[in-house]
Amino acid sequence: MFGNLDRAATLTNSSLFVALIAVFSWISIPIPLPIFPVPVTLQTLAVLLAAAVMKRQAIIPLVLYLVLGALGLPVFHNGMAGLGVIFGPTGGYLFGFIPAVLAAGIAYEHASREIRIAGLLLATAFIYLFGIIWLVLSTGMSINAALVSGMIPFLPGDLIKGVAVYVIAARLEKNPQCPARQ
């Protein structure tokens, strides 16, 4: 590894984003559980930001994050951990982070503003798709009920998070020392 700056940057960014995703998952707005089984967190902001900075390599911190949570480290929302969370009602959203980070990461490999915005929108759609499908399968909710409790209330916040990621990433790219420029 000595002298390999790309590998060192990947390791540094991976550990940074695992920590950032974990910390942001603790920042949540509790919603009464019977109505909304999915908490509002800043987790998706960190996931999309990882993709914007690390491009397709952002899959590394996402997989590490899921493995650490599955092994029992309290990195999931509200300090939860374990396989029960992964296979519980919110597990689909967690697994949706994987295609989401790939979609946004690949989009951020392009300089086009439109492709990057489309990548962020597609990433958010993947999170909702996996989350809603798993919510229906794990709780027995109807698709309409899953949409009402697992997507619609989160649309305004996720729009704000997407705009924030776009603005932060654009700002980071102006910094000559930022790995997002590479």
N, CA, C and O of each residue as an XYZ file, in Angstrom:
728
protein
N       0.817     -1.181      0.000
C       0.000      0.000      0.000
C       0.864      1.250      0.000
O       0.411      2.310     -0.430
N       2.082      1.148      0.467
C       2.958      2.306      0.523
C       3.110      2.896     -0.871
O       3.508      2.205     -1.809
N       2.795      4.161     -0.996
C       2.938      4.833     -2.278
C       1.722      4.739     -3.179
O       1.675      5.413     -4.208
N       0.736      3.925     -2.829
C      -0.456      3.790     -3.659
C      -1.529      4.749     -3.113
O      -2.304      4.405     -2.221
N      -1.543      5.943     -3.675
C      -2.447      6.980     -3.169
C      -3.908      6.664     -3.440
O      -4.774      7.010     -2.636
N      -4.197      6.010     -4.564
C      -5.593      5.660     -4.857
C      -6.144      4.683     -3.827
O      -7.272      4.836     -3.358
N      -5.349      3.683     -3.480
C      -5.797      2.704     -2.494
C      -5.954      3.359     -1.125
O      -6.916      3.087     -0.406
N      -5.012      4.217     -0.772
C      -5.099      4.913      0.515
C      -6.345      5.805      0.565
O      -7.025      5.866      1.590
N      -6.642      6.496     -0.541
C      -7.839      7.349     -0.587
C      -9.102      6.503     -0.475
O     -10.053      6.897      0.199
N      -9.118      5.342     -1.133
C     -10.289      4.461     -1.059
C     -10.509      3.968      0.369
O     -11.638      3.965      0.860
N      -9.436      3.554      1.032
C      -9.562      3.081      2.416
C     -10.008      4.202      3.353
O     -10.869      4.001      4.210
N      -9.421      5.370      3.184
C      -9.778      6.506      4.034
C     -11.228      6.916      3.822
O     -11.978      7.102      4.780
N     -11.614      7.054      2.560
C     -12.993      7.445      2.262
C     -13.988      6.378      2.704
O     -15.077      6.700      3.180
N     -13.619      5.116      2.549
C     -14.525      4.035      2.966
C     -14.784      4.105      4.456
O     -15.931      4.010      4.893
N     -13.712      4.272      5.252
C     -13.940      4.338      6.692
C     -14.697      5.601      7.081
O     -15.526      5.578      7.991
N     -14.411      6.696      6.396
C     -15.135      7.937      6.663
C     -16.627      7.765      6.398
O     -17.456      8.170      7.212
N     -16.969      7.160      5.251
C     -18.388      7.053      4.909
C     -19.118      5.980      5.706
O     -20.318      6.114      5.946
N     -18.432      4.925      6.122
C     -19.080      3.964      7.031
C     -19.464      4.699      8.313
O     -20.581      4.557      8.811
N     -18.525      5.484      8.839
C     -18.802      6.237     10.066
C     -19.897      7.274      9.840
O     -20.778      7.434     10.685
N     -19.853      7.973      8.720
C     -20.844      9.005      8.438
C     -22.245      8.414      8.276
O     -23.216      8.981      8.776
N     -22.354      7.297      7.591
C     -23.655      6.641      7.417
C     -24.184      6.194      8.781
O     -25.368      6.354      9.079
N     -23.295      5.632      9.607
C     -23.715      5.180     10.934
C     -24.172      6.351     11.800
O     -25.216      6.273     12.446
N     -23.404      7.428     11.818
C     -23.774      8.593     12.626
C     -25.078      9.204     12.117
O     -25.954      9.554     12.908
N     -25.203      9.329     10.808
C     -26.419      9.919     10.236
C     -27.641      9.026     10.446
O     -28.769      9.520     10.432
N     -27.440      7.734     10.640
C     -28.584      6.851     10.890
C     -29.133      7.066     12.301
O     -30.292      6.751     12.572
N     -28.309      7.600     13.191
C     -28.747      7.881     14.556
C     -29.543      9.172     14.625
O     -30.299      9.389     15.572
N     -29.378     10.031     13.627
C     -30.112     11.293     13.595
C     -31.465     10.996     12.966
O     -31.581     10.883     11.745
N     -32.476     10.871     13.798
C     -33.779     10.476     13.264
C     -34.906     11.237     13.929
O     -34.787     11.762     15.036
N     -35.999     11.268     13.199
C     -37.233     11.846     13.707
C     -38.173     10.671     13.956
O     -38.649     10.054     13.002
N     -38.445     10.353     15.203
C     -39.313      9.205     15.471
C     -40.746      9.462     15.022
O     -41.300     10.543     15.222
N     -41.316      8.451     14.418
C     -42.707      8.499     13.975
C     -43.405      7.336     14.668
O     -42.813      6.263     14.783
N     -44.639      7.506     15.134
C     -45.339      6.405     15.811
C     -45.294      5.117     14.984
O     -45.718      5.100     13.828
N     -44.782      4.048     15.579
C     -44.515      2.808     14.872
C     -45.717      2.157     14.203
O     -45.570      1.682     13.076
N     -46.883      2.101     14.808
C     -47.988      1.425     14.114
C     -48.347      2.085     12.784
O     -48.793      1.413     11.854
N     -48.154      3.385     12.698
C     -48.515      4.089     11.477
C     -47.377      4.033     10.464
O     -47.597      3.701      9.299
N     -46.161      4.356     10.905
C     -45.008      4.404     10.029
C     -43.891      3.531     10.579
O     -43.217      3.940     11.524
N     -43.669      2.346     10.026
C     -42.619      1.469     10.545
C     -41.216      1.883     10.120
O     -40.243      1.248     10.526
N     -41.091      2.931      9.315
C     -39.797      3.356      8.800
C     -39.468      4.727      9.401
O     -40.253      5.665      9.261
N     -38.304      4.853     10.076
C     -37.960      6.146     10.679
C     -37.398      7.119      9.640
O     -36.887      6.709      8.599
N     -37.502      8.388      9.937
C     -36.902      9.430      9.105
C     -35.489      9.657      9.631
O     -35.317     10.076     10.776
N     -34.473      9.386      8.807
C     -33.081      9.593      9.206
C     -32.340     10.375      8.124
O     -32.870     10.621      7.041
N     -31.110     10.759      8.441
C     -30.244     11.401      7.459
C     -29.352     10.382      6.743
O     -28.448     10.755      5.995
N     -29.608      9.123      6.973
C     -28.814      8.041      6.413
C     -28.690      8.130      4.897
O     -27.593      7.964      4.362
N     -29.782      8.386      4.199
C     -29.725      8.431      2.738
C     -28.861      9.586      2.246
O     -28.259      9.493      1.176
N     -28.794     10.660      3.004
C     -27.910     11.764      2.649
C     -26.464     11.277      2.603
O     -25.736     11.585      1.659
N     -26.048     10.525      3.609
C     -24.676     10.009      3.653
C     -24.430      8.973      2.561
O     -23.343      8.926      1.985
N     -25.426      8.150      2.277
C     -25.283      7.139      1.219
C     -25.082      7.822     -0.135
O     -24.173      7.461     -0.882
N     -25.918      8.796     -0.451
C     -25.803      9.487     -1.730
C     -24.528     10.324     -1.803
O     -23.929     10.448     -2.871
N     -24.114     10.892     -0.687
C     -22.871     11.658     -0.669
C     -21.668     10.745     -0.893
O     -20.716     11.132     -1.570
N     -21.702      9.548     -0.336
C     -20.637      8.573     -0.583
C     -20.528      8.282     -2.074
O     -19.427      8.207     -2.620
N     -21.666      8.119     -2.726
C     -21.662      7.850     -4.170
C     -21.107      9.024     -4.950
O     -20.366      8.837     -5.915
N     -21.460     10.237     -4.539
C     -20.985     11.428     -5.250
C     -19.480     11.601     -5.105
O     -18.816     12.056     -6.037
N     -18.945     11.249     -3.966
C     -17.509     11.419     -3.727
C     -16.705     10.230     -4.241
O     -15.686     10.410     -4.908
N     -17.156      9.021     -3.933
C     -16.366      7.827     -4.254
C     -16.734      7.184     -5.587
O     -16.088      6.226     -6.013
N     -17.753      7.696     -6.237
C     -18.239      7.128     -7.502
C     -18.670      5.679     -7.263
O     -19.274      5.384     -6.232
N     -18.370      4.771     -8.194
C     -18.854      3.394     -8.029
C     -18.147      2.658     -6.896
O     -18.640      1.626     -6.440
N     -17.011      3.158     -6.433
C     -16.328      2.522     -5.303
C     -17.085      2.709     -3.989
O     -16.711      2.122     -2.973
N     -18.123      3.500     -3.998
C     -18.929      3.706     -2.788
C     -19.640      2.425     -2.365
O     -20.202      2.364     -1.271
N     -19.623      1.419     -3.204
C     -20.183      0.120     -2.828
C     -19.416     -0.452     -1.632
O     -19.984     -1.178     -0.817
N     -18.127     -0.124     -1.532
C     -17.283     -0.666     -0.456
C     -17.795     -0.240      0.924
O     -18.060     -1.109      1.755
N     -17.943      1.056      1.202
C     -18.446      1.405      2.539
C     -19.870      0.934      2.793
O     -20.239      0.665      3.937
N     -20.676      0.831      1.734
C     -22.052      0.369      1.937
C     -22.104     -1.085      2.369
O     -22.846     -1.442      3.283
N     -21.316     -1.921      1.710
C     -21.280     -3.336      2.088
C     -20.684     -3.490      3.488
O     -21.179     -4.283      4.289
N     -19.627     -2.737      3.783
C     -19.032     -2.785      5.124
C     -20.047     -2.352      6.189
O     -20.132     -2.961      7.256
N     -20.795     -1.323      5.899
C     -21.814     -0.832      6.822
C     -22.846     -1.927      7.107
O     -23.188     -2.169      8.264
N     -23.332     -2.577      6.077
C     -24.325     -3.635      6.260
C     -23.744     -4.820      7.026
O     -24.418     -5.397      7.879
N     -22.502     -5.184      6.728
C     -21.854     -6.294      7.430
C     -21.665     -5.954      8.911
O     -21.944     -6.779      9.781
N     -21.192     -4.740      9.193
C     -21.007     -4.338     10.585
C     -22.325     -4.353     11.353
O     -22.377     -4.795     12.501
N     -23.387     -3.868     10.717
C     -24.698     -3.892     11.361
C     -25.200     -5.308     11.571
O     -25.781     -5.613     12.613
N     -24.983     -6.180     10.587
C     -25.416     -7.575     10.711
C     -24.653     -8.295     11.821
O     -25.193     -9.188     12.474
N     -23.390     -7.902     12.032
C     -22.572     -8.526     13.071
C     -22.888     -8.007     14.476
O     -22.350     -8.515     15.459
N     -23.745     -7.013     14.571
C     -24.185     -6.562     15.881
C     -23.704     -5.191     16.314
O     -24.029     -4.760     17.420
N     -22.941     -4.485     15.485
C     -22.557     -3.127     15.853
C     -23.769     -2.214     15.693
O     -24.490     -2.334     14.702
N     -24.013     -1.314     16.627
C     -25.226     -0.486     16.588
C     -25.127      0.652     15.573
O     -25.082      1.823     15.950
N     -25.093      0.306     14.294
C     -24.925      1.302     13.238
C     -26.217      1.625     12.492
O     -26.256      2.580     11.715
N     -27.262      0.852     12.712
C     -28.518      1.103     12.018
C     -29.315      2.179     12.755
O     -28.889      2.668     13.801
N     -30.463      2.539     12.208
C     -31.261      3.626     12.768
C     -31.511      3.432     14.260
O     -31.794      2.333     14.737
N     -31.394      4.549     14.969
C     -31.616      4.602     16.419
C     -30.724      3.639     17.199
O     -31.107      3.174     18.273
N     -29.531      3.334     16.666
C     -28.592      2.466     17.369
C     -28.951      1.000     17.340
O     -28.475      0.232     18.176
N     -29.767      0.601     16.411
C     -30.156     -0.803     16.324
C     -29.094     -1.584     15.563
O     -28.258     -1.002     14.872
N     -29.135     -2.911     15.696
C     -28.151     -3.759     15.040
C     -28.711     -5.169     14.887
O     -29.730     -5.523     15.479
N     -28.024     -5.951     14.086
C     -28.336     -7.362     13.969
C     -29.170     -7.737     12.770
O     -29.673     -6.890     12.032
N     -29.297     -9.035     12.605
C     -30.054     -9.579     11.477
C     -31.540     -9.259     11.581
O     -32.237     -9.208     10.568
N     -32.024     -9.044     12.791
C     -33.431     -8.688     12.975
C     -33.785     -7.386     12.275
O     -34.895     -7.240     11.763
N     -32.861     -6.446     12.248
C     -33.092     -5.187     11.554
C     -33.055     -5.420     10.042
O     -33.897     -4.913      9.301
N     -32.067     -6.191      9.605
C     -31.920     -6.446      8.165
C     -33.138     -7.177      7.618
O     -33.594     -6.884      6.513
N     -33.666     -8.123      8.383
C     -34.827     -8.869      7.904
C     -36.143     -8.323      8.428
O     -37.201     -8.901      8.179
N     -36.083     -7.209      9.154
C     -37.288     -6.548      9.639
C     -37.864     -5.627      8.574
O     -37.422     -5.656      7.426
N     -38.843     -4.813      8.941
C     -39.537     -3.968      7.962
C     -38.643     -2.987      7.217
O     -38.958     -2.610      6.088
N     -37.525     -2.561      7.826
C     -36.660     -1.576      7.166
C     -35.524     -2.215      6.363
O     -34.732     -1.505      5.744
N     -35.439     -3.515      6.366
C     -34.341     -4.193      5.678
C     -34.267     -3.937      4.183
O     -33.177     -3.868      3.617
N     -35.412     -3.796      3.545
C     -35.417     -3.519      2.108
C     -34.766     -2.200      1.764
O     -34.088     -2.077      0.744
N     -34.974     -1.212      2.620
C     -34.342      0.090      2.406
C     -32.828     -0.047      2.513
O     -32.084      0.540      1.727
N     -32.381     -0.833      3.500
C     -30.944     -1.042      3.662
C     -30.345     -1.729      2.436
O     -29.296     -1.319      1.941
N     -31.007     -2.765      1.951
C     -30.503     -3.448      0.753
C     -30.638     -2.564     -0.486
O     -29.862     -2.701     -1.432
N     -31.601     -1.674     -0.487
C     -31.755     -0.743     -1.601
C     -30.610      0.240     -1.715
O     -30.397      0.838     -2.770
N     -29.862      0.410     -0.609
C     -28.696      1.291     -0.666
C     -27.652      0.791     -1.664
O     -26.933      1.594     -2.258
N     -27.563     -0.517     -1.853
C     -26.523     -1.071     -2.738
C     -26.750     -0.658     -4.192
O     -25.854     -0.055     -4.782
N     -27.915     -0.956     -4.805
C     -28.089     -0.467     -6.180
C     -28.152      1.057     -6.252
O     -27.792      1.650     -7.269
N     -28.610      1.686     -5.175
C     -28.689      3.151     -5.160
C     -27.300      3.764     -5.267
O     -27.076      4.682     -6.057
N     -26.377      3.255     -4.472
C     -25.029      3.827     -4.480
C     -24.334      3.533     -5.809
O     -23.518      4.332     -6.268
N     -24.642      2.419     -6.417
C     -24.057      2.131     -7.738
C     -24.631      3.065     -8.803
O     -23.892      3.589     -9.636
N     -25.937      3.271     -8.773
C     -26.561      4.159     -9.763
C     -26.040      5.580     -9.639
O     -25.660      6.194    -10.636
N     -26.022      6.100     -8.433
C     -25.536      7.471     -8.236
C     -24.037      7.559     -8.481
O     -23.557      8.540     -9.048
N     -23.299      6.546     -8.062
C     -21.855      6.552     -8.261
C     -21.470      6.544     -9.727
O     -20.577      7.282    -10.142
N     -22.135      5.717    -10.510
C     -21.862      5.675    -11.959
C     -22.268      6.995    -12.601
O     -21.577      7.495    -13.488
N     -23.376      7.554    -12.161
C     -23.809      8.845    -12.707
C     -22.792      9.935    -12.390
O     -22.556     10.822    -13.211
N     -22.195      9.875    -11.215
C     -21.215     10.895    -10.830
C     -19.856     10.703    -11.504
O     -18.958     11.526    -11.323
N     -19.698      9.649    -12.262
C     -18.487      9.500    -13.064
C     -18.574     10.345    -14.333
O     -17.589     10.501    -15.056
N     -19.746     10.879    -14.591
C     -19.964     11.767    -15.732
C     -19.985     13.213    -15.241
O     -20.388     13.491    -14.112
N     -19.559     14.103    -16.081
C     -19.538     15.521    -15.712
C     -20.889     16.197    -15.932
O     -21.125     17.299    -15.435
N     -21.768     15.541    -16.673
C     -23.049     16.133    -17.024
C     -23.950     16.332    -15.791
O     -24.169     15.413    -15.001
N     -24.447     17.534    -15.661
C     -25.355     17.864    -14.568
C     -26.614     17.004    -14.639
O     -27.088     16.494    -13.624
N     -27.144     16.850    -15.835
C     -28.379     16.089    -16.012
C     -28.205     14.622    -15.627
O     -29.089     14.034    -15.003
N     -27.073     14.033    -15.995
C     -26.823     12.621    -15.660
C     -26.676     12.464    -14.153
O     -27.164     11.492    -13.576
N     -26.015     13.404    -13.525
C     -25.842     13.326    -12.065
C     -27.177     13.451    -11.342
O     -27.449     12.705    -10.402
N     -27.998     14.383    -11.772
C     -29.321     14.541    -11.148
C     -30.165     13.292    -11.385
O     -30.848     12.814    -10.480
N     -30.113     12.768    -12.614
C     -30.847     11.531    -12.919
C     -30.338     10.378    -12.058
O     -31.127      9.544    -11.614
N     -29.036     10.323    -11.820
C     -28.471      9.280    -10.971
C     -28.962      9.373     -9.532
O     -29.257      8.359     -8.901
N     -29.047     10.596     -9.021
C     -29.566     10.775     -7.663
C     -31.039     10.382     -7.578
O     -31.467      9.765     -6.603
N     -31.809     10.741     -8.601
C     -33.229     10.363     -8.619
C     -33.395      8.849     -8.736
O     -34.226      8.253     -8.050
N     -32.595      8.229     -9.614
C     -32.657      6.772     -9.775
C     -32.240      6.074     -8.484
O     -32.843      5.075     -8.091
N     -31.223      6.594     -7.835
C     -30.774      6.015     -6.566
C     -31.890      6.049     -5.528
O     -32.134      5.060     -4.837
N     -32.558      7.175     -5.425
C     -33.669      7.302     -4.476
C     -34.799      6.347     -4.853
O     -35.430      5.751     -3.980
N     -35.050      6.203     -6.148
C     -36.092      5.271     -6.605
C     -35.737      3.832     -6.236
O     -36.617      3.060     -5.856
N     -34.456      3.461     -6.345
C     -34.039      2.114     -5.946
C     -34.283      1.882     -4.458
O     -34.755      0.816     -4.062
N     -33.966      2.866     -3.645
C     -34.174      2.716     -2.201
C     -35.658      2.503     -1.915
O     -36.028      1.619     -1.142
N     -36.499      3.312     -2.539
C     -37.950      3.149     -2.351
C     -38.442      1.809     -2.894
O     -39.243      1.136     -2.245
N     -37.975      1.422     -4.065
C     -38.432      0.168     -4.669
C     -38.132     -1.023     -3.762
O     -39.019     -1.819     -3.455
N     -36.875     -1.138     -3.338
C     -36.503     -2.251     -2.463
C     -37.228     -2.147     -1.126
O     -37.695     -3.151     -0.587
N     -37.321     -0.928     -0.593
C     -37.969     -0.729      0.696
C     -39.439     -1.086      0.673
O     -39.926     -1.768      1.575
N     -40.153     -0.634     -0.346
C     -41.595     -0.894     -0.442
C     -41.864     -2.381     -0.650
O     -42.741     -2.959     -0.008
N     -41.097     -2.994     -1.554
C     -41.298     -4.436     -1.798
C     -41.072     -5.223     -0.512
O     -41.867     -6.100     -0.174
N     -39.991     -4.917      0.208
C     -39.706     -5.648      1.437
C     -40.729     -5.332      2.524
O     -41.084     -6.207      3.314
N     -41.199     -4.106      2.572
C     -42.219     -3.726      3.549
C     -43.488     -4.550      3.323
O     -44.104     -5.019      4.280
N     -43.871     -4.724      2.080
C     -45.049     -5.534      1.750
C     -44.818     -6.992      2.155
O     -45.686     -7.618      2.763
N     -43.636     -7.529      1.812
C     -43.359     -8.939      2.104
C     -43.188     -9.221      3.594
O     -43.641    -10.256      4.084
N     -42.539     -8.310      4.316
C     -42.229     -8.583      5.724
C     -43.376     -8.256      6.679
O     -43.452     -8.827      7.768
N     -44.261     -7.351      6.288
C     -45.342     -6.973      7.207
C     -46.712     -7.440      6.745
O     -47.657     -7.457      7.534
N     -46.834     -7.817      5.488
C     -48.129     -8.200      4.954
C     -48.997     -7.021      4.571
O     -50.187     -7.184      4.302
N     -48.411     -5.832      4.544
C     -49.161     -4.632      4.127
C     -49.534     -4.746      2.655
O     -48.893     -5.459      1.884
N     -50.581     -4.030      2.292
C     -50.878     -3.899      0.867
C     -49.877     -2.933      0.259
O     -49.214     -2.190      0.983
N     -49.761     -2.934     -1.050
C     -48.830     -2.018     -1.720
C     -49.232     -0.579     -1.439
O     -48.373      0.268     -1.193
N     -50.531     -0.294     -1.472
C     -50.980      1.076     -1.180
C     -50.601      1.510      0.231
O     -50.146      2.635      0.435
N     -50.787      0.623      1.201
C     -50.432      0.955      2.579
C     -48.919      1.150      2.716
O     -48.466      2.036      3.439
N     -48.147      0.321      2.021
C     -46.684      0.452      2.068
C     -46.234      1.763      1.431
O     -45.306      2.406      1.919
N     -46.884      2.155      0.352
C     -46.546      3.435     -0.278
C     -46.865      4.606      0.646
O     -46.090      5.556      0.758
N     -48.015      4.522      1.302
C     -48.443      5.602      2.193
C     -47.542      5.680      3.425
O     -47.235      6.777      3.891
N     -47.122      4.552      3.952
C     -46.330      4.587      5.182
C     -44.821      4.523      4.937
O     -44.045      4.893      5.818
N     -44.390      4.062      3.758
C     -42.965      3.874      3.536
C     -42.351      4.716      2.438
O     -41.154      4.601      2.175
N     -43.149      5.571      1.782
C     -42.578      6.393      0.727
C     -43.104      7.828      0.746
O     -42.321      8.774      0.823
N     -44.397      7.989      0.676
C     -44.994      9.321      0.493
C     -44.545     10.324      1.565
O     -44.218     11.458      1.216
N     -44.516      9.955      2.852
C     -44.092     10.948      3.844
C     -42.615     11.350      3.717
O     -42.200     12.387      4.235
N     -41.837     10.523      3.028
C     -40.399     10.749      2.946
C     -39.983     11.515      1.695
O     -38.834     11.947      1.601
N     -40.882     11.692      0.739
C     -40.537     12.353     -0.522
C     -39.994     13.774     -0.343
O     -38.968     14.093     -0.944
N     -40.620     14.636      0.445
C     -40.069     15.993      0.584
C     -38.661     15.997      1.191
O     -37.780     16.712      0.714
N     -38.455     15.211      2.225
C     -37.142     15.148      2.858
C     -36.082     14.583      1.938
O     -34.945     15.055      1.933
N     -36.445     13.567      1.154
C     -35.477     12.978      0.233
C     -35.160     13.915     -0.922
O     -34.052     13.887     -1.458
N     -36.108     14.731     -1.303
C     -35.832     15.756     -2.316
C     -34.811     16.757     -1.773
O     -33.869     17.135     -2.470
N     -35.006     17.178     -0.536
C     -34.059     18.105      0.092
C     -32.679     17.454      0.227
O     -31.662     18.099     -0.030
N     -32.642     16.185      0.628
C     -31.366     15.482      0.752
C     -30.659     15.376     -0.601
O     -29.441     15.546     -0.675
N     -31.409     15.098     -1.673
C     -30.816     15.016     -3.002
C     -30.207     16.334     -3.447
O     -29.111     16.364     -4.007
N     -30.926     17.428     -3.195
C     -30.407     18.757     -3.530
C     -29.153     19.042     -2.698
O     -28.169     19.575     -3.210
N     -29.196     18.684     -1.420
C     -28.041     18.913     -0.545
C     -26.819     18.136     -1.038
O     -25.711     18.673     -1.053
N     -27.010     16.888     -1.438
C     -25.895     16.084     -1.956
C     -25.325     16.717     -3.210
O     -24.108     16.807     -3.371
N     -26.207     17.155     -4.098
C     -25.731     17.766     -5.341
C     -24.903     19.022     -5.051
O     -23.841     19.220     -5.641
N     -25.390     19.858     -4.148
C     -24.698     21.108     -3.808
C     -23.374     20.817     -3.095
O     -22.349     21.417     -3.419
N     -23.394     19.898     -2.126
C     -22.167     19.561     -1.388
C     -21.126     18.962     -2.321
O     -19.951     19.325     -2.259
N     -21.551     18.043     -3.188
C     -20.613     17.402     -4.122
C     -20.017     18.424     -5.082
O     -18.823     18.372     -5.377
N     -20.835     19.353     -5.571
C     -20.324     20.387     -6.474
C     -19.303     21.254     -5.744
O     -18.287     21.647     -6.317
N     -19.576     21.542     -4.502
C     -18.655     22.354     -3.710
C     -17.348     21.605     -3.452
O     -16.267     22.189     -3.529
N     -17.452     20.307     -3.144
C     -16.259     19.504     -2.902
C     -15.386     19.398     -4.152
O     -14.158     19.401     -4.060
N     -16.014     19.305     -5.302
C     -15.252     19.176     -6.548
C     -14.447     20.430     -6.870
O     -13.481     20.365     -7.629
N     -14.829     21.559     -6.308
C     -14.068     22.789     -6.523
C     -12.785     22.809     -5.705
O     -11.867     23.573     -6.002
N     -12.720     21.969     -4.675
C     -11.540     21.884     -3.824
C     -10.482     21.037     -4.535
O     -10.753     19.873     -4.830
N      -9.304     21.563     -4.818
C      -8.297     20.806     -5.565
C      -7.776     19.574     -4.839
O      -7.212     18.686     -5.479
N      -7.945     19.491     -3.533
C      -7.449     18.343     -2.783
C      -8.521     17.286     -2.521
O      -8.245     16.264     -1.892
N      -9.716     17.522     -2.991
C     -10.822     16.605     -2.720
C     -10.755     15.395     -3.631
O     -10.535     15.544     -4.833
N     -10.942     14.180     -3.076
C     -10.932     12.974     -3.902
C     -12.101     12.915     -4.887
O     -12.066     12.125     -5.830
N     -13.127     13.730     -4.687
C     -14.261     13.735     -5.615
C     -13.869     14.287     -6.976
O     -14.580     14.071     -7.958
N     -12.749     14.995     -7.048
C     -12.306     15.563     -8.323
C     -11.712     14.495     -9.231
O     -11.677     14.680    -10.448
N     -11.255     13.404     -8.683
C     -10.531     12.412     -9.470
C     -11.468     11.546    -10.272
O     -11.020     10.655    -10.993
